[in-house]
Amino acid sequence: MPPQNTIELTNKPEAENGATGKLLPANGNGETAKDKEDPPTTTLIVPPDGGWGWLVMVASFFCNVIVDGIVMNVGSFLGPIRDEFGVSEAEVALVSSLLSGFYLLTGPFVSALANRWGFRIVTIIGSIVAALGFFASQYATSIVFLYVTFGFVGGVGFCFIYVPSVITVGYYFEKWRAVATGIALCGSGVGTFIFSPVNAMLIESLGWRSALVAQAAIILFCIGCGAIFRPIQPTEVTATKNDDTPADKGILLGEGLPVVYTRPLPEGRYAYSMPNSSHNTWMGANPNYQYPTAAEIFRQGSGHNLDRRPSHTSGQLVSHNLQSTTKKLEKIQKRLAGQMTPDDTIHAHGFATAHHELNPVGEADEEETENGTLLTAPEQQAATITTASTRRHTVSGRRPNEPANSRHGSRRTLNDGARPMYRDDIFFTGSLARIPQYKSQTSLGYHMSVTRLPTQADVEETETEQCMVCPEAVRRTLATMLDMSLLKSPSFMMLAFSGFLTMMGFFVPFLYVKQRAVAGGMADEVSTFIVSAIGISNTIARVVCGLLTSFKNINALHLNNVAITLGGIATMISGIYITEAYQFTYAGVFGLAIACFSALRSILVVDLMGLEKLTNAFGILCLFQGIAAFLGAPIAGYFTELTGSYDASFYISGALITLSAILCYPLAIVNRWEKQRAAKKDSQKV
């Protein structure tokens, strides 16, 4: 028997239970819950689009400068390390590949930790871990010692810095997301440009061991950057019924769709029925897409939609209400950005069937909000998620009648109502205008439609500090990012193998382009700046790529294919002439190619797989690319030593990169066929 006072998602009632679309009795006495229930309430993040977010962008920029600057210029250390320990090219290249491999491979696990403990703590821990790894490397007595301290410890620490710095910027911006994220990620190119001559100077003046100590000190600067990654204040959204809403509050979702029923219960909670397979996965939690969004819970409780554009089935939205919605969200964003005083009034807007009340909710761990003003946390109601096995999970929050000092009403609980990894678009780095869900809804409706809600077990683990080793917030993120069902998609497998091949050749030019130039007779002080030229080209190309993809007529897949093909071919023929003009031209082309590869990954995934698969795809792509990074440099080093020439490593690297681009040529056709096949199967089921 389902719990009372729930919104229960059930199948369409049979004839004996009443006519189609009518309600079952609300309780055993045949009474309904009219006027006995509080309106549905949920919390979500509304990006401030400015204010403190610009500081977050700057902090992210410097994190990328330090992390990618060091990773891309590890080649400066390989020669001195090889000479001191007397090892082969393949053995010393493994030091670099372990650093870059763990830097990518641990992405899903770091994301899960950031979801539970926040961007700030994870970044600070990563800064300390990476700095300790680099500092300990000065005491290396063998190459294996460096494998552990420099490769493993340093790589994991860098991932703890990199993942939060990439995704926290998008968390703070909506309209300016593409610009802010693009500027932050330009730190990668700037760091590549800066650290190439800096490393050469440090190694020449201090030696490679003391140079690593100096880099450890530089890495500690990321602690200050991480401290800027403050959590965003959630916004509470409440729906209230108009008089013309059916008194029994039953909601017919449409012909052939489930019907939602409301039943009363003293604690006044709402429930959402989950699939029968809930919590039967290997991680003990389901992927995010199997959990309800804030919009789904909201609609079930209020009986209306949040569409910006009217449709034949959803009805017409009143123009005044739409304008009120937009103006109100703009005021909230201004308040969160520090451009509006707390005394400014935010009036509730209305739809044809419901009103919304948006109230900022206090932060969990801050004495002040990001705009310096502490906003009192309003009282909330709770929402319960009930599985078929009657296991209950309550969405964070509390009911309007619940005391402020109760467990569900704690400020910590309120902040847990908006975990970053529960957003479908958290890894999207492009313009939101490219996302269909964003174009077809109001801004508020979009944020509700991409925000998945935490369960009561999730919140209680935080409040009671239970299950600290692997709480639900971690398990659910890992279940989402490592959901291997995505491997059944031919389109995704082509994209994943393409990324694997690209990453195998990605780091080779960074490692050997300077050494090849010196061996070819170029002056050492000039060859140092070839890697810097890659960084400059990378920075410029990221900006241009971001601008191009903001236009809807630009095909991201075609842009990706052209850029990577050029980069691969240029790498294969880069050794024809060892002259300054030729080598710096190659550096410019290669920097453009890797910029497009990095900037277009999330856009390609959304275009091909859909937004709800983005987090899953990012996790699996991290695994593919991390393993490729492990293999690429040692293989190139082996063939370099085998042939006695650096050209062999560039031939292999360029061939792999070119092959990765060729693999994506038929991707659009395969994806179209895959979608048609899925649509055909769905029609047969109906």
C-alpha positions as CSV (number, residue, x, y, z in Angstrom):
1,M,0.0,0.0,0.0
2,P,1.5,3.3,-1.0
3,P,2.2,6.0,1.6
4,Q,-0.6,8.4,2.1
5,N,-0.3,12.1,1.1
6,T,1.8,11.4,-1.9
7,I,1.7,12.3,-5.5
8,E,1.8,8.8,-6.9
9,L,2.6,8.1,-10.6
10,T,0.4,5.1,-11.5
11,N,-0.9,3.5,-14.6
12,K,-4.2,4.6,-16.2
13,P,-7.1,3.4,-14.0
14,E,-9.3,0.6,-15.2
15,A,-12.9,1.1,-15.9
16,E,-14.1,-0.1,-12.6
17,N,-12.1,2.6,-10.9
18,G,-13.8,5.3,-12.7
19,A,-13.8,6.9,-16.2
20,T,-10.5,7.6,-17.9
21,G,-8.7,10.5,-16.4
22,K,-10.7,10.6,-13.2
23,L,-9.4,10.3,-9.7
24,L,-9.4,7.4,-7.3
25,P,-10.7,8.2,-3.9
26,A,-8.1,10.2,-1.9
27,N,-8.4,8.0,1.2
28,G,-10.3,5.2,2.6
29,N,-13.4,7.3,3.3
30,G,-13.6,8.5,-0.3
31,E,-12.6,12.0,0.8
32,T,-10.2,14.2,-1.1
33,A,-7.3,16.3,0.1
34,K,-8.9,19.6,-1.0
35,D,-7.2,22.6,0.6
36,K,-5.4,20.4,3.0
37,E,-2.1,20.3,1.2
38,D,0.7,22.8,0.9
39,P,1.8,23.8,-2.6
40,P,4.7,21.9,-4.1
41,T,8.0,23.5,-3.5
42,T,11.5,22.8,-4.8
43,T,14.9,24.4,-4.8
44,L,17.3,24.8,-7.7
45,I,20.2,26.9,-8.8
46,V,19.6,30.0,-10.8
47,P,23.0,31.2,-12.2
48,P,23.7,34.7,-11.1
49,D,25.2,35.5,-14.5
50,G,27.8,37.9,-13.0
51,G,28.8,39.2,-9.6
52,W,30.9,36.7,-7.8
53,G,30.8,34.5,-10.9
54,W,33.4,36.7,-12.6
55,L,35.8,36.1,-9.7
56,V,35.1,32.4,-10.1
57,M,36.0,32.7,-13.8
58,V,39.3,34.4,-13.0
59,A,40.1,31.7,-10.4
60,S,39.3,29.0,-12.9
61,F,41.5,30.7,-15.5
62,F,44.5,30.6,-13.1
63,C,43.9,27.0,-12.2
64,N,44.0,26.1,-15.9
65,V,47.1,28.2,-16.4
66,I,48.9,26.3,-13.6
67,V,47.6,22.8,-14.2
68,D,47.7,22.6,-18.0
69,G,50.8,24.8,-18.2
70,I,52.7,22.2,-16.1
71,V,51.2,19.2,-17.9
72,M,51.8,20.4,-21.4
73,N,55.5,21.3,-20.6
74,V,56.6,18.1,-18.8
75,G,58.8,17.4,-21.8
76,S,61.3,20.0,-20.4
77,F,62.1,17.6,-17.6
78,L,62.4,14.4,-19.5
79,G,65.9,15.0,-20.9
80,P,67.5,15.7,-17.5
81,I,65.6,12.9,-15.8
82,R,66.6,10.4,-18.6
83,D,70.3,11.4,-18.4
84,E,70.5,11.2,-14.6
85,F,68.8,7.8,-14.2
86,G,70.1,6.3,-17.5
87,V,66.7,5.0,-18.7
88,S,65.2,4.6,-22.1
89,E,63.0,7.1,-23.9
90,A,59.9,4.9,-23.3
91,E,60.7,4.6,-19.6
92,V,61.1,8.3,-19.1
93,A,58.1,9.1,-21.3
94,L,56.0,7.0,-18.9
95,V,56.6,9.6,-16.2
96,S,54.8,12.1,-18.4
97,S,52.0,9.7,-19.5
98,L,51.2,8.7,-15.9
99,L,50.7,12.4,-15.0
100,S,48.4,13.1,-18.0
101,G,46.7,9.7,-17.7
102,F,45.7,10.0,-14.1
103,Y,44.8,13.7,-14.7
104,L,42.1,12.4,-17.1
105,L,41.3,8.9,-15.8
106,T,40.2,10.0,-12.3
107,G,37.7,12.6,-13.7
108,P,34.5,10.6,-12.8
109,F,35.7,9.9,-9.2
110,V,36.7,13.5,-8.6
111,S,33.3,14.7,-10.0
112,A,31.6,12.4,-7.5
113,L,33.5,13.8,-4.6
114,A,32.8,17.4,-5.8
115,N,29.1,16.5,-5.9
116,R,29.2,15.6,-2.2
117,W,31.7,17.9,-0.7
118,G,31.7,20.8,-3.1
119,F,34.1,22.4,-5.6
120,R,36.0,24.4,-3.0
121,I,37.1,21.6,-0.7
122,V,38.0,19.3,-3.6
123,T,40.1,22.0,-5.3
124,I,42.0,22.8,-2.1
125,I,42.7,19.1,-1.4
126,G,43.9,18.6,-4.9
127,S,46.2,21.6,-4.6
128,I,47.8,20.2,-1.5
129,V,48.1,16.6,-2.9
130,A,49.7,17.7,-6.2
131,A,52.1,20.1,-4.4
132,L,53.1,17.3,-2.0
133,G,53.7,14.9,-5.0
134,F,55.9,17.4,-6.8
135,F,57.8,18.3,-3.6
136,A,58.4,14.6,-2.8
137,S,59.7,14.1,-6.4
138,Q,62.9,16.0,-5.5
139,Y,64.0,13.0,-3.4
140,A,63.6,10.5,-6.3
141,T,66.2,7.8,-6.3
142,S,64.8,5.9,-9.3
143,I,62.5,6.4,-12.2
144,V,59.9,4.2,-10.4
145,F,59.9,6.7,-7.5
146,L,58.8,9.4,-10.0
147,Y,56.1,7.1,-11.4
148,V,54.5,7.2,-8.0
149,T,55.1,10.8,-6.7
150,F,55.1,12.8,-10.0
151,G,52.9,10.6,-12.2
152,F,50.3,9.1,-9.8
153,V,50.1,11.6,-6.9
154,G,50.6,14.6,-9.1
155,G,48.1,13.4,-11.8
156,V,45.4,12.7,-9.2
157,G,46.0,16.0,-7.5
158,F,45.8,17.9,-10.8
159,C,42.5,16.2,-11.6
160,F,41.1,17.4,-8.3
161,I,41.9,20.9,-9.4
162,Y,41.0,20.6,-13.1
163,V,37.4,19.2,-12.8
164,P,36.0,21.8,-10.4
165,S,37.7,24.6,-12.3
166,V,36.1,23.6,-15.6
167,I,32.5,23.0,-14.4
168,T,32.1,25.6,-11.7
169,V,32.2,28.4,-14.2
170,G,29.2,27.0,-16.1
171,Y,27.4,26.7,-12.8
172,Y,27.6,30.4,-12.3
173,F,26.6,31.6,-15.8
174,E,23.6,31.3,-18.1
175,K,23.6,33.9,-20.9
176,W,27.3,34.4,-20.5
177,R,28.2,30.8,-20.0
178,A,30.0,30.3,-23.4
179,V,32.0,33.5,-22.9
180,A,33.0,32.9,-19.3
181,T,33.8,29.2,-19.8
182,G,35.8,30.1,-22.9
183,I,37.9,32.7,-21.0
184,A,38.5,30.3,-18.2
185,L,39.6,27.5,-20.5
186,C,41.9,29.9,-22.4
187,G,44.1,29.5,-19.3
188,S,45.3,26.2,-20.8
189,G,46.8,27.9,-23.8
190,V,48.2,30.8,-21.7
191,G,49.8,28.3,-19.2
192,T,51.4,26.4,-22.1
193,F,52.8,29.7,-23.4
194,I,54.2,30.8,-20.0
195,F,55.6,27.5,-18.6
196,S,57.7,26.6,-21.6
197,P,60.3,29.3,-21.0
198,V,59.8,29.3,-17.2
199,N,60.6,25.6,-17.0
200,A,63.7,26.1,-19.2
201,M,64.9,28.9,-16.9
202,L,64.2,27.0,-13.7
203,I,65.9,23.8,-14.9
204,E,68.9,25.7,-16.1
205,S,69.4,27.8,-13.0
206,L,68.2,25.3,-10.3
207,G,68.3,21.9,-11.8
208,W,65.3,19.6,-12.4
209,R,64.8,18.6,-8.7
210,S,64.7,22.2,-7.4
211,A,62.6,23.2,-10.4
212,L,59.9,20.6,-9.2
213,V,60.0,22.2,-5.8
214,A,59.4,25.6,-7.4
215,Q,56.4,24.2,-9.3
216,A,55.1,22.7,-6.1
217,A,55.0,26.2,-4.6
218,I,53.2,27.5,-7.7
219,I,50.6,24.8,-7.4
220,L,49.8,25.9,-3.9
221,F,48.4,29.1,-5.4
222,C,45.4,27.0,-6.5
223,I,44.4,26.8,-2.8
224,G,43.5,30.5,-3.0
225,C,41.7,30.0,-6.3
226,G,39.7,27.1,-4.8
227,A,38.7,29.2,-1.9
228,I,36.9,31.5,-4.4
229,F,34.7,28.6,-5.5
230,R,31.9,29.4,-3.1
231,P,28.6,27.5,-3.3
232,I,25.7,29.2,-5.0
233,Q,22.6,30.1,-3.1
234,P,19.7,27.9,-4.2
235,T,16.3,29.5,-5.2
236,E,13.1,28.1,-3.9
237,V,10.2,27.7,-6.4
238,T,6.7,27.3,-5.1
239,A,3.5,26.7,-7.1
240,T,0.1,27.8,-5.8
241,K,-3.2,26.8,-7.3
242,N,-5.7,29.1,-8.9
243,D,-9.4,28.8,-8.2
244,D,-9.9,27.3,-11.6
245,T,-7.7,24.3,-10.8
246,P,-9.6,21.1,-10.2
247,A,-10.3,20.9,-6.5
248,D,-9.3,17.3,-6.2
249,K,-5.9,18.2,-7.7
250,G,-5.7,15.2,-9.9
251,I,-3.6,15.8,-13.0
252,L,-4.2,14.0,-16.3
253,L,-0.9,14.1,-18.1
254,G,-2.4,13.1,-21.5
255,E,-3.9,10.3,-23.5
256,G,-1.9,7.1,-22.9
257,L,0.2,8.6,-20.2
258,P,0.1,8.0,-16.4
259,V,-2.2,9.8,-14.1
260,V,-1.1,11.5,-11.0
261,Y,-3.1,11.3,-7.8
262,T,-2.9,13.2,-4.6
263,R,-3.5,11.6,-1.2
264,P,-3.4,13.4,2.2
265,L,-1.1,12.5,5.1
266,P,-0.1,14.5,8.2
267,E,3.4,15.3,7.2
268,G,2.3,16.8,3.9
269,R,4.8,15.2,1.5
270,Y,4.7,14.4,-2.2
271,A,6.0,11.2,-3.7
272,Y,7.3,10.2,-7.2
273,S,7.3,6.5,-8.1
274,M,10.6,5.2,-9.4
275,P,11.4,2.3,-11.7
276,N,11.3,-1.2,-10.3
277,S,15.0,-1.5,-10.8
278,S,15.8,1.4,-8.5
279,H,18.8,0.9,-6.4
280,N,19.6,-2.5,-7.9
281,T,22.6,-1.3,-9.8
282,W,26.2,-2.1,-9.1
283,M,26.7,1.3,-7.5
284,G,23.6,1.1,-5.3
285,A,22.0,4.0,-7.1
286,N,20.5,4.7,-10.5
287,P,21.8,7.0,-13.1
288,N,20.6,10.6,-12.9
289,Y,18.2,10.3,-15.9
290,Q,16.1,7.8,-13.9
291,Y,15.4,10.4,-11.2
292,P,12.8,13.1,-11.5
293,T,13.6,16.6,-12.4
294,A,12.4,19.6,-10.4
295,A,10.1,20.4,-13.4
296,E,8.5,16.9,-13.2
297,I,7.8,17.2,-9.5
298,F,6.6,20.7,-9.9
299,R,4.2,19.9,-12.7
300,Q,2.7,16.9,-10.8
301,G,2.0,19.1,-7.9
302,S,0.7,22.1,-9.8
303,G,-0.8,20.8,-13.0
304,H,0.8,23.1,-15.5
305,N,3.8,23.3,-17.8
306,L,6.6,25.8,-17.9
307,D,6.9,26.1,-21.7
308,R,8.0,29.4,-23.2
309,R,6.5,28.7,-26.5
310,P,2.8,27.6,-26.8
311,S,1.9,24.4,-28.5
312,H,-1.3,22.7,-29.5
313,T,-1.2,20.4,-26.6
314,S,0.1,22.6,-23.8
315,G,-2.2,25.6,-24.3
316,Q,-1.4,29.2,-24.7
317,L,0.6,31.2,-22.1
318,V,-0.6,34.7,-21.5
319,S,1.9,37.3,-22.8
320,H,1.8,39.2,-19.5
321,N,2.6,36.1,-17.5
322,L,5.6,35.3,-19.8
323,Q,7.0,38.8,-19.5
324,S,6.5,38.6,-15.7
325,T,8.4,35.3,-15.6
326,T,11.3,36.7,-17.5
327,K,11.5,40.0,-15.6
328,K,11.3,38.1,-12.3
329,L,14.2,35.7,-13.2
330,E,16.3,38.7,-14.3
331,K,15.7,40.3,-10.9
332,I,16.7,37.1,-9.1
333,Q,19.9,36.9,-11.2
334,K,20.7,40.6,-10.5
335,R,20.2,40.0,-6.8
336,L,22.5,36.9,-6.8
337,A,25.0,38.9,-8.8
338,G,25.1,41.7,-6.3
339,Q,23.4,44.2,-8.6
340,M,20.2,44.4,-6.6
341,T,19.5,45.2,-3.0
342,P,17.7,42.7,-0.8
343,D,14.9,45.3,-0.3
344,D,14.0,45.2,-4.0
345,T,10.7,43.5,-4.5
346,I,10.4,40.3,-6.6
347,H,6.7,39.9,-7.5
348,A,5.3,36.4,-8.2
349,H,4.3,35.8,-11.7
350,G,1.4,33.7,-12.9
351,F,0.6,31.2,-15.5
352,A,-2.8,30.3,-16.7
353,T,-3.1,27.6,-14.1
354,A,-0.6,28.4,-11.4
355,H,1.5,31.0,-9.7
356,H,5.2,30.7,-8.7
357,E,7.0,32.1,-5.8
358,L,10.7,32.2,-6.1
359,N,12.6,32.8,-2.8
360,P,16.4,32.7,-2.4
361,V,17.5,30.0,0.1
362,G,20.4,30.5,2.5
363,E,23.8,28.9,1.7
364,A,24.9,26.0,3.8
365,D,28.5,26.7,4.6
366,E,28.7,30.5,4.2
367,E,28.0,33.3,6.7
368,E,27.2,35.4,3.6
369,T,25.9,34.8,0.1
370,E,28.0,35.5,-2.9
371,N,26.8,39.1,-3.0
372,G,27.7,39.6,0.6
373,T,24.1,39.7,1.9
374,L,22.7,36.9,4.0
375,L,19.2,36.0,3.0
376,T,17.0,34.3,5.5
377,A,16.1,30.8,4.5
378,P,12.3,30.5,4.0
379,E,10.4,27.5,5.1
380,Q,10.0,24.8,2.6
381,Q,8.0,21.6,2.1
382,A,9.4,18.2,1.5
383,A,8.8,15.9,-1.5
384,T,9.0,12.2,-1.2
385,I,10.2,9.8,-3.9
386,T,8.7,6.4,-3.5
387,T,9.9,3.3,-5.4
388,A,7.9,0.3,-6.4
389,S,9.4,-1.5,-3.5
390,T,8.0,1.1,-1.1
391,R,11.5,2.4,-0.3
392,R,11.0,6.2,0.4
393,H,13.4,9.0,-0.6
394,T,12.6,12.5,0.3
395,V,13.8,15.5,-1.7
396,S,15.7,18.0,0.4
397,G,13.7,20.8,2.0
398,R,11.0,21.1,4.6
399,R,7.3,21.9,4.8
400,P,6.0,25.4,5.5
401,N,4.8,24.4,8.9
402,E,8.1,22.7,10.0
403,P,10.1,24.5,12.6
404,A,13.2,26.3,11.5
405,N,15.4,24.3,13.9
406,S,14.1,20.9,12.8
407,R,16.4,18.5,11.0
408,H,14.8,18.9,7.6
409,G,14.8,22.6,8.0
410,S,18.5,23.0,8.6
411,R,20.4,25.3,6.3
412,R,22.7,22.4,5.4
413,T,19.7,20.6,4.1
414,L,18.7,23.5,2.0
415,N,22.0,23.7,0.2
416,D,21.9,20.0,-0.5
417,G,18.8,20.6,-2.6
418,A,21.0,21.6,-5.5
419,R,24.0,19.3,-6.0
420,P,26.0,20.3,-9.1
421,M,26.3,16.8,-10.6
422,Y,22.5,16.5,-10.5
423,R,22.3,19.0,-13.4
424,D,22.2,17.5,-16.8
425,D,24.1,20.4,-18.3
426,I,26.9,20.6,-15.8
427,F,29.6,19.6,-18.3
428,F,28.3,21.7,-21.2
429,T,30.8,24.4,-22.1
430,G,29.1,25.9,-25.1
431,S,26.3,28.4,-25.5
432,L,23.0,27.3,-24.0
433,A,21.3,28.6,-27.1
434,R,22.5,25.4,-28.8
435,I,20.5,23.2,-26.4
436,P,16.9,22.5,-27.6
437,Q,15.5,22.5,-24.0
438,Y,16.8,26.0,-23.4
439,K,15.3,27.4,-26.6
440,S,11.9,25.9,-26.0
441,Q,11.3,27.0,-22.4
442,T,11.6,30.0,-20.1
443,S,14.9,30.4,-18.4
444,L,13.3,29.2,-15.1
445,G,11.7,26.3,-16.8
446,Y,15.0,25.2,-18.3
447,H,16.8,25.2,-15.0
448,M,14.0,23.1,-13.5
449,S,14.0,20.7,-16.4
450,V,17.8,20.0,-16.1
451,T,17.9,19.8,-12.3
452,R,17.6,16.3,-10.8
453,L,16.5,16.1,-7.2
454,P,18.4,14.5,-4.3
455,T,16.6,11.9,-2.2
456,Q,15.9,12.0,1.5
457,A,18.6,9.3,2.1
458,D,21.1,11.6,0.3
459,V,20.2,14.6,2.5
460,E,20.1,12.6,5.7
461,E,23.6,11.2,5.1
462,T,24.8,14.7,4.9
463,E,23.0,15.9,8.0
464,T,23.9,12.9,10.2
465,E,27.4,12.6,8.6
466,Q,26.8,8.9,8.0
467,C,28.3,6.8,5.2
468,M,31.3,9.1,4.8
469,V,33.2,6.6,2.7
470,C,30.8,6.3,-0.2
471,P,27.5,8.3,0.4
472,E,24.6,8.3,-2.1
473,A,25.8,11.6,-3.6
474,V,29.0,9.9,-4.6
475,R,27.4,6.6,-5.7
476,R,24.7,8.2,-7.8
477,T,27.3,10.4,-9.6
478,L,29.5,7.4,-10.3
479,A,26.4,5.4,-11.5
480,T,25.6,8.2,-13.9
481,M,29.1,8.8,-15.2
482,L,30.1,5.1,-15.5
483,D,26.8,3.8,-16.9
484,M,28.1,1.4,-19.4
485,S,24.7,1.1,-21.3
486,L,26.0,4.0,-23.4
487,L,28.5,1.7,-24.9
488,K,25.6,0.1,-26.8
489,S,25.3,3.3,-28.9
490,P,27.3,3.0,-32.2
491,S,27.5,6.8,-32.4
492,F,29.0,7.1,-29.0
493,M,31.5,4.3,-29.6
494,M,32.7,6.0,-32.8
495,L,33.1,9.3,-30.8
496,A,34.8,7.5,-28.0
497,F,37.3,5.6,-30.1
498,S,38.0,8.8,-32.1
499,G,38.8,10.6,-28.8
500,F,41.0,7.6,-27.8
501,L,43.1,7.9,-31.0
502,T,43.4,11.6,-30.7
503,M,44.6,11.5,-27.2
504,M,47.2,8.8,-28.0
505,G,48.8,11.4,-30.3
506,F,47.9,14.5,-28.3
507,F,50.9,14.8,-26.0
508,V,53.6,13.6,-28.3
509,P,54.3,17.0,-30.0
510,F,54.5,18.7,-26.6
511,L,57.1,16.2,-25.5
512,Y,59.4,16.1,-28.5
513,V,58.9,19.2,-30.7
514,K,61.6,21.1,-28.9
515,Q,64.0,18.1,-28.7
516,R,63.6,17.5,-32.4
517,A,64.2,21.1,-33.3
518,V,67.4,21.2,-31.2
519,A,68.6,17.9,-32.8
520,G,67.9,19.5,-36.2
521,G,70.2,22.4,-35.4
522,M,67.8,25.1,-34.1
523,A,69.0,27.3,-31.2
524,D,67.8,26.1,-27.8
525,E,66.5,29.5,-26.8
526,V,64.4,29.7,-30.0
527,S,63.1,26.1,-29.9
528,T,61.8,26.6,-26.4
529,F,59.2,28.9,-27.8
530,I,57.7,26.4,-30.2
531,V,55.6,24.9,-27.4
532,S,54.7,28.5,-26.4
533,A,53.5,29.1,-30.0
534,I,51.2,26.1,-29.6
535,G,49.8,27.7,-26.5
536,I,49.2,31.1,-28.2
537,S,47.4,29.4,-31.1
538,N,45.4,27.2,-28.7
539,T,44.2,30.3,-26.9
540,I,43.2,32.2,-30.0
541,A,41.5,29.2,-31.6
542,R,39.4,28.5,-28.4
543,V,38.0,32.0,-28.6
544,V,37.3,31.7,-32.4
545,C,35.8,28.2,-32.0
546,G,33.5,29.5,-29.2
547,L,32.3,32.3,-31.4
548,L,31.7,30.1,-34.4
549,T,29.7,27.5,-32.4
550,S,27.4,30.3,-31.0
551,F,25.9,30.4,-34.5
552,K,23.3,27.8,-35.0
553,N,24.2,27.3,-38.6
554,I,27.7,26.1,-37.8
555,N,28.0,22.4,-37.8
556,A,30.2,21.5,-34.8
557,L,31.0,18.0,-36.2
558,H,32.2,19.4,-39.5
559,L,34.4,21.9,-37.7
560,N,35.8,19.2,-35.5
561,N,36.6,16.9,-38.5
562,V,38.3,19.7,-40.5
563,A,40.4,20.9,-37.6
564,I,41.6,17.5,-36.4
565,T,42.4,16.4,-39.9
566,L,44.6,19.4,-40.5
567,G,46.3,18.8,-37.1
568,G,47.0,15.2,-37.9
569,I,48.4,15.8,-41.4
570,A,50.4,18.8,-40.2
571,T,52.0,16.6,-37.5
572,M,53.0,13.9,-40.0
573,I,54.8,16.4,-42.3
574,S,56.1,18.6,-39.5
575,G,59.6,17.2,-39.8
576,I,60.2,18.0,-43.4
577,Y,62.0,21.3,-42.6
578,I,63.6,22.1,-39.3
579,T,63.4,25.9,-39.8
580,E,61.9,28.5,-37.5
581,A,59.2,29.5,-40.0
582,Y,58.1,25.9,-40.7
583,Q,58.2,24.8,-37.1
584,F,56.3,27.8,-35.8
585,T,53.7,27.4,-38.6
586,Y,53.2,23.8,-37.6
587,A,52.8,24.9,-33.9
588,G,50.0,27.3,-35.0
589,V,48.1,24.6,-36.9
590,F,48.5,22.0,-34.2
591,G,47.3,24.5,-31.5
592,L,44.2,25.2,-33.6
593,A,43.5,21.5,-33.9
594,I,43.7,20.6,-30.2
595,A,41.7,23.7,-29.3
596,C,38.8,22.5,-31.5
597,F,39.1,19.0,-30.1
598,S,38.8,20.2,-26.5
599,A,36.2,22.9,-27.0
600,L,33.8,20.8,-29.1
601,R,33.6,17.6,-27.1
602,S,30.6,18.6,-25.0
603,I,28.8,20.2,-27.9
604,L,29.2,17.1,-30.1
605,V,27.9,14.8,-27.3
606,V,24.8,16.9,-26.9
607,D,24.2,17.2,-30.6
608,L,24.5,13.4,-31.0
609,M,23.3,11.8,-27.8
610,G,21.2,14.5,-26.1
611,L,21.7,16.6,-23.0
612,E,20.7,14.0,-20.5
613,K,23.5,11.7,-21.6
614,L,26.2,14.4,-21.4
615,T,27.4,13.5,-17.8
616,N,27.4,9.8,-18.7
617,A,29.4,10.5,-21.9
618,F,31.9,12.7,-20.1
619,G,32.7,10.0,-17.5
620,I,33.3,7.3,-20.1
621,L,35.2,9.6,-22.4
622,C,37.5,10.4,-19.4
623,L,38.3,6.7,-19.1
624,F,39.0,6.3,-22.8
625,Q,41.2,9.3,-23.1
626,G,43.0,8.6,-19.8
627,I,44.0,5.1,-21.0
628,A,45.1,6.6,-24.3
629,A,47.2,9.1,-22.5
630,F,48.9,6.3,-20.6
631,L,49.9,4.6,-23.9
632,G,50.7,7.4,-26.3
633,A,53.9,8.8,-25.0
634,P,55.7,5.5,-24.1
635,I,54.9,4.1,-27.6
636,A,56.2,7.2,-29.2
637,G,59.3,7.1,-27.0
638,Y,59.9,3.4,-27.9
639,F,59.8,4.1,-31.6
640,T,62.0,7.1,-31.2
641,E,64.7,5.0,-29.6
642,L,64.2,2.2,-32.0
643,T,64.7,4.3,-35.1
644,G,67.1,6.8,-33.6
645,S,64.9,9.7,-34.9
646,Y,62.2,11.9,-33.4
647,D,60.4,11.8,-36.8
648,A,59.0,8.3,-36.1
649,S,57.0,9.6,-33.0
650,F,55.5,12.4,-35.1
651,Y,54.5,10.0,-37.9
652,I,52.7,7.8,-35.4
653,S,51.1,10.7,-33.6
654,G,49.9,12.4,-36.8
655,A,48.6,9.1,-38.2
656,L,46.6,8.4,-35.0
657,I,45.1,12.0,-35.0
658,T,44.2,11.8,-38.7
659,L,42.6,8.4,-38.2
660,S,40.5,9.8,-35.4
661,A,39.2,12.5,-37.6
662,I,38.4,10.0,-40.4
663,L,36.5,7.9,-37.9
664,C,34.1,10.8,-37.3
665,Y,33.4,11.5,-41.0
666,P,30.4,9.1,-41.2
667,L,29.3,9.9,-37.6
668,A,26.3,12.0,-38.7
669,I,25.0,9.3,-40.9
670,V,25.4,6.6,-38.3
671,N,23.7,8.8,-35.7
672,R,20.8,9.5,-38.0
673,W,20.4,5.8,-38.6
674,E,20.6,5.1,-34.9
675,K,17.9,7.6,-34.1
676,Q,15.6,6.2,-36.8
677,R,16.1,2.7,-35.5
678,A,15.2,3.8,-32.0
679,A,12.1,5.6,-33.2
680,K,11.0,2.6,-35.2
681,K,11.4,0.4,-32.1
682,D,9.4,2.8,-30.0
683,S,6.6,2.9,-32.6
684,Q,6.5,-0.9,-32.6
685,K,6.1,-1.0,-28.8
686,V,3.1,1.4,-29.0
